[in-house]
Amino acid sequence: MGAVLAGLIGASPLASQTPDGSPSEARPIQLSGWLEAELRLFPQAGLYDTQRQAYPTLAGELPAAGALGRRRQHRWTITGFGRGDVDDRDRSHVELREASWTWQPAAWQLRGGMLMEFWGVTESNRLVDVVNQRDQREAPDADAKLGQPGIAWSGPAAGGTLEILALTYHRPRAFGSGHGRFRPPPTFVSAPDYESSAGRHRVDWAGRWSIRARALDVGLSHFRGTSREPAFGNDAAPRPRYAVMHQTGLDGQITIGALLLKAEAIHRREDGHAFGAMTTGGEYVVGNVAGTGGDIVVFAELTLDERRARTLTGLDRDLFFAARWNGNDEAGTELTVGGTLDLAHRAHVVRLEGSRRWSGNWRLVGETHLIGRQRAPELGYLMRRDSFVRAAIARHF
């Protein structure tokens, strides 16, 4: 349920010449992107004196993609992102989220560079999605990702598609400090510790086999390498530690008319311990509500995680409910209401988000994020005063 602003894609054909001097076919470059001015307001004073209650920022994203060769065997994709926060320098950053080259001479393909992978099917908690690191600086729900250096091969196998990835240069999760919100305590030590003697330069391996058979989509994955989720000790000065993990994941989706049934499950072993976790539920589409032409998508999911309070997402025994209304009007009006409820402690997060185009390329966005009844030792206890409202205006191009 992330607040992702999609760019409007436009093509700009570039003419070139072949070695013999004759004009070649047009080779379009697809450009899209957005620029956004945002203001986040926190009604409550922070836990620490350095934290503020208003955070104005400017952000932008620029994706570009193109192809080379008459048969377009070579394709490239680049996505750059940047954010500048006036009062929180730790949230200010520039990121190359993707910069990859794809070669597809046949039914198989090879990619290399800064990769972006999306695994999983659930809405609230993608357990199997472990290739890329989360960008914790962007939002508390951690939908945004960091690019991952590596190479990937994919092709047909056993009636489905097999993808194998070799990944290097681990990217630790960035946690804010100083004047920012959603931050660890002041005694937090940001320098990470690694189980592997190779540290950030260990080569990780991942693979996923997927198949689509009529109404059923299934994926089976495995990851062996440095975990993207750090663990923390009970020391007075907590420090992130990244263990070497083995994770096997299964994700599946069944389509029954307007109903989608979804599930993800993992088994992970790290630091001599093993645990399991699962998220299951579905979504249902109600079309042309009350004759308005708008659609409503209703989501309901349950997460169970044996790690309990040690989960960084805070989702261990939680229910997720949401409803997303799309007006299907000229202004592209959307409204989402949803949240999560901890079944054990009744801790909850409620989120309301709406957006509407102001004109052809301008969009207004409003969001309210309410955090309640968080208790120690849950991670959300550190954010118990971080409910906020957000307003943004974005220019798409």
C-alpha positions in Angstrom: 0.0 0.0 0.0 2.9 2.3 -0.7 2.6 5.9 -2.0 4.2 5.3 -5.4 3.8 8.1 -7.9 3.9 6.6 -11.4 5.5 8.6 -14.2 3.9 9.3 -17.6 5.9 7.5 -20.3 6.8 9.3 -23.4 8.9 8.1 -26.4 11.5 10.2 -28.1 12.7 8.6 -31.3 16.3 9.1 -32.1 17.5 8.6 -35.7 21.0 7.2 -36.3 22.9 5.8 -39.3 24.2 2.4 -40.0 27.9 1.9 -40.8 27.2 2.1 -44.5 25.7 5.5 -44.1 22.0 4.6 -44.6 19.5 5.7 -42.0 18.5 3.0 -39.6 15.1 2.4 -38.1 13.9 4.8 -35.3 15.2 3.7 -31.9 12.9 5.1 -29.3 14.1 6.1 -25.9 11.3 6.1 -23.3 11.6 8.9 -20.8 9.3 9.5 -17.8 9.6 11.0 -14.3 8.3 13.3 -11.7 9.3 16.1 -9.4 7.6 16.6 -6.1 7.4 19.1 -3.3 6.3 17.5 0.0 5.6 18.6 3.5 5.2 16.1 6.4 3.8 17.4 9.7 4.0 15.5 13.0 1.4 16.6 15.6 3.4 15.2 18.5 6.8 16.2 19.7 9.4 13.6 19.0 11.0 11.3 21.6 14.3 13.2 21.2 15.0 16.9 21.5 16.7 17.1 18.1 13.5 15.9 16.3 11.3 18.4 14.6 7.6 18.6 13.7 7.7 19.9 10.1 9.8 18.5 7.3 9.7 20.1 3.9 11.4 18.2 1.1 11.9 18.2 -2.7 12.2 14.9 -4.6 12.3 13.5 -8.1 12.7 10.4 -10.1 13.9 10.0 -13.7 13.5 6.6 -15.4 14.8 6.1 -18.9 14.8 3.0 -21.1 15.9 2.2 -24.7 16.9 -0.5 -27.1 19.7 -1.0 -29.6 20.0 -3.2 -32.7 17.5 -4.0 -35.4 16.1 -6.9 -33.4 16.4 -5.0 -30.2 18.5 -7.7 -28.6 20.2 -5.1 -26.4 18.1 -3.0 -23.9 19.1 -0.7 -21.2 17.2 0.8 -18.2 18.3 3.6 -15.9 16.3 5.0 -13.0 17.7 7.8 -10.9 16.2 9.2 -7.7 17.0 12.0 -5.3 15.5 13.7 -2.3 16.5 16.8 -0.4 15.2 17.4 3.1 15.6 20.9 4.6 15.7 19.7 8.2 16.8 16.0 8.0 20.1 15.6 6.3 20.0 11.8 6.8 16.9 11.6 4.6 18.6 13.7 1.8 20.1 11.3 -0.6 20.7 10.5 -4.3 20.2 6.9 -5.5 20.7 5.0 -8.7 17.9 2.6 -8.3 18.5 0.8 -11.5 21.1 0.9 -14.2 21.0 -2.4 -16.1 21.9 -3.8 -19.6 19.9 -6.7 -21.0 21.0 -9.0 -23.8 18.4 -11.3 -25.2 19.6 -13.2 -28.3 17.0 -16.0 -27.9 14.4 -17.2 -25.5 16.8 -16.6 -22.6 18.3 -13.3 -21.5 21.2 -11.9 -19.5 21.1 -8.8 -17.4 23.9 -7.0 -15.6 24.5 -3.8 -13.6 22.4 -2.3 -10.9 19.4 -4.6 -10.7 15.9 -4.2 -9.4 13.9 -7.3 -8.6 10.3 -7.7 -7.5 9.2 -11.1 -6.1 6.0 -11.9 -4.3 2.2 -11.4 -4.7 0.9 -10.1 -1.4 0.0 -6.5 -0.7 1.1 -5.9 2.9 4.2 -8.0 3.5 6.3 -9.5 0.7 8.3 -12.1 2.6 9.9 -13.7 -0.5 11.2 -10.4 -1.9 14.8 -10.5 -0.6 17.1 -9.5 -3.5 17.1 -5.7 -3.0 17.7 -3.7 0.2 14.8 -1.5 1.5 15.3 2.2 1.4 14.3 2.9 5.0 14.8 6.7 4.5 11.8 7.1 2.2 8.9 5.8 4.3 8.1 3.8 7.4 6.5 1.0 5.3 9.8 0.6 3.4 8.3 0.1 -0.1 11.2 1.9 -1.8 14.3 -0.2 -2.7 18.0 0.3 -3.3 19.6 -0.9 -6.5 21.5 -4.2 -6.2 24.7 -4.8 -8.2 24.8 -8.2 -9.9 24.1 -10.2 -13.0 21.0 -12.3 -13.7 20.2 -15.0 -16.2 16.6 -16.1 -17.0 15.1 -18.5 -19.5 12.6 -21.3 -20.0 12.8 -24.3 -17.7 10.5 -27.2 -16.9 7.5 -25.5 -18.4 8.1 -22.3 -16.6 10.7 -19.6 -16.2 14.0 -19.9 -14.2 16.0 -16.9 -13.0 19.5 -17.2 -11.4 21.2 -14.2 -9.9 24.8 -13.6 -8.7 24.9 -10.5 -6.4 27.8 -8.7 -4.9 28.4 -5.6 -2.7 25.9 -5.8 0.1 24.1 -2.5 0.8 23.3 -2.1 4.5 20.0 -0.6 5.5 20.2 3.2 6.2 18.7 4.3 9.5 18.0 8.0 10.2 19.5 9.9 13.0 19.9 13.6 14.0 16.8 15.6 13.4 14.8 12.9 11.6 11.8 10.8 12.6 11.4 7.0 12.4 14.9 6.7 13.9 16.7 4.4 16.4 17.8 5.7 19.8 20.7 8.1 20.0 23.1 5.3 21.3 22.6 3.5 18.0 25.9 2.5 16.2 25.3 2.8 12.4 28.5 1.0 11.3 27.3 -2.6 10.4 28.8 -5.8 11.5 28.9 -8.9 9.2 29.0 -12.6 9.9 30.8 -13.2 6.6 34.6 -12.5 6.6 34.1 -11.0 3.2 31.8 -8.3 4.7 30.0 -6.3 2.1 31.8 -8.0 -0.8 30.5 -11.5 -0.3 28.9 -12.9 -3.5 25.3 -13.9 -2.8 23.2 -16.3 -4.9 19.5 -16.3 -5.6 17.1 -18.2 -7.9 13.4 -18.3 -8.6 11.3 -20.7 -10.8 7.9 -19.5 -11.7 5.0 -20.9 -13.8 1.6 -19.8 -14.9 -1.1 -22.4 -15.5 -4.5 -20.9 -16.3 -5.7 -19.3 -13.1 -2.7 -20.3 -11.0 0.6 -18.4 -10.7 3.3 -20.1 -8.6 6.9 -19.1 -7.7 9.5 -21.1 -5.8 12.7 -19.2 -4.8 15.9 -19.6 -2.8 18.4 -17.1 -1.5 21.8 -17.9 0.0 23.8 -14.9 1.1 24.0 -11.9 3.4 20.6 -11.0 4.9 19.0 -7.7 3.9 17.5 -7.5 7.4 19.9 -6.7 10.2 19.6 -8.1 13.7 20.1 -6.1 16.9 21.4 -7.2 20.2 20.2 -6.0 23.6 23.3 -3.8 24.2 23.0 -0.3 25.4 24.5 0.8 22.0 22.7 -1.4 19.5 24.5 -2.1 16.2 23.1 -3.8 13.1 24.5 -7.2 12.3 24.0 -9.0 9.0 24.0 -12.8 9.2 24.5 -15.2 6.3 21.1 -16.8 5.6 19.4 -19.5 3.6 15.8 -18.7 2.7 13.4 -20.8 0.7 10.2 -19.1 -0.4 6.9 -20.1 -2.0 4.4 -17.6 -3.4 1.2 -18.3 -5.3 -1.9 -16.6 -6.6 -5.2 -18.0 -7.8 -7.6 -15.8 -9.9 -11.3 -16.6 -9.6 -13.1 -14.0 -11.5 -12.9 -10.7 -9.5 -11.3 -12.6 -6.6 -7.5 -13.0 -6.1 -6.3 -15.5 -3.4 -2.7 -14.9 -2.5 -0.1 -16.5 -0.2 3.6 -16.3 0.6 5.6 -18.5 2.9 9.3 -18.7 3.8 11.7 -20.9 5.8 14.9 -19.1 6.8 18.0 -20.3 8.6 20.6 -17.9 10.0 22.9 -17.6 13.0 22.1 -21.3 13.8 18.4 -20.6 14.2 15.5 -21.4 11.9 12.0 -19.8 11.6 9.0 -19.7 9.3 6.7 -17.0 8.3 3.6 -16.7 6.1 1.3 -14.0 4.7 -2.0 -15.1 3.2 -5.2 -13.4 2.1 -6.8 -11.9 -1.0 -8.3 -9.0 -2.8 -11.7 -8.5 -4.4 -12.7 -6.0 -7.1 -16.1 -4.4 -7.0 -16.8 -2.7 -10.4 -19.0 0.3 -11.2 -19.9 1.0 -7.6 -23.5 2.4 -7.3 -23.4 3.2 -11.0 -20.6 5.8 -10.6 -18.2 4.1 -12.9 -15.6 3.8 -10.1 -14.1 0.6 -8.8 -13.3 -0.5 -5.3 -10.6 -3.1 -4.5 -10.8 -4.7 -1.0 -7.8 -6.3 0.6 -7.5 -8.6 3.6 -4.3 -10.4 4.7 -2.9 -12.2 7.7 0.8 -12.4 8.6 2.3 -14.9 11.1 6.0 -14.8 11.8 7.8 -16.9 14.4 10.3 -14.1 15.1 7.6 -12.1 16.9 9.0 -8.8 18.2 12.3 -9.2 16.3 10.6 -8.5 12.9 11.7 -5.1 11.4 8.3 -4.7 9.7 6.5 -5.1 13.0 4.2 -7.7 11.3 4.3 -11.0 13.3 0.6 -11.7 14.2 -1.1 -9.0 12.3 -4.3 -8.4 10.2 -4.2 -6.1 7.3 -7.3 -4.5 5.8 -7.6 -1.9 3.1 -10.0 -0.6 0.4 -8.8 1.4 -2.6 -11.3 3.4 -4.6 -10.5 4.4 -8.2 -12.9 6.9 -9.7 -12.0 6.1 -13.3 -12.5 9.8 -14.0 -10.5 12.2 -16.1 -8.7 13.5 -13.0 -7.5 10.0 -12.0 -9.0 10.3 -8.5 -7.9 7.6 -6.0 -8.5 7.1 -2.3 -7.1 4.3 -0.1 -8.1 3.6 3.5 -6.4 0.8 5.4 -4.3 -0.4 8.2 -2.8 -3.2 10.3 -3.8 -4.6 13.7 -1.6 -6.6 16.0 -3.7 -9.5 17.2 -1.7 -9.9 20.4 -1.2 -6.4 21.7 -3.8 -4.4 19.6 -1.1 -2.1 18.3 -2.3 -0.6 15.1 -1.4 1.6 12.1 -4.1 3.4 10.1 -3.4 5.0 6.8 -5.5 7.2 4.6 -4.2 8.4 1.2 -5.8 10.3 -1.7 -4.6 11.7 -4.9 -6.1 13.6 -7.8 -4.7 15.2 -11.0 -4.9 19.0 -10.9 -4.3 19.3 -14.6 -2.7 17.2 -17.3 0.6 16.7 -15.6 0.1 17.9 -12.0 -1.1 15.7 -9.2 -2.1 16.5 -5.6 -1.5 13.9 -2.9 -2.6 13.8 0.7 -1.9 11.2 3.4 -2.5 10.6 7.0 -0.5 7.9 8.9 -1.7 7.1 12.5 0.3 5.0 14.9 -1.3 3.7 18.1 -0.8 1.5 21.1 2.8 0.5 20.3 4.5 -1.4 23.1 8.1 -2.4 23.9 9.9 -4.5 22.7 8.1 -4.1 19.3 10.1 -1.9 16.8 7.0 0.4 16.5 7.5 1.5 20.1 10.4 3.7 18.9 7.9 5.4 16.5 5.0 5.8 18.9 5.0 9.6 18.5 5.6 9.6 14.8 2.0 9.8 13.4 2.0 12.3 10.6 0.1 14.0 7.9 1.6 14.6 4.5 0.8 16.9 1.6 2.5 16.9 -1.8 2.2 18.3 -5.3 4.0 16.4 -8.1 4.7 17.4 -11.7 4.9 14.4 -14.0 6.6 14.4 -17.4 
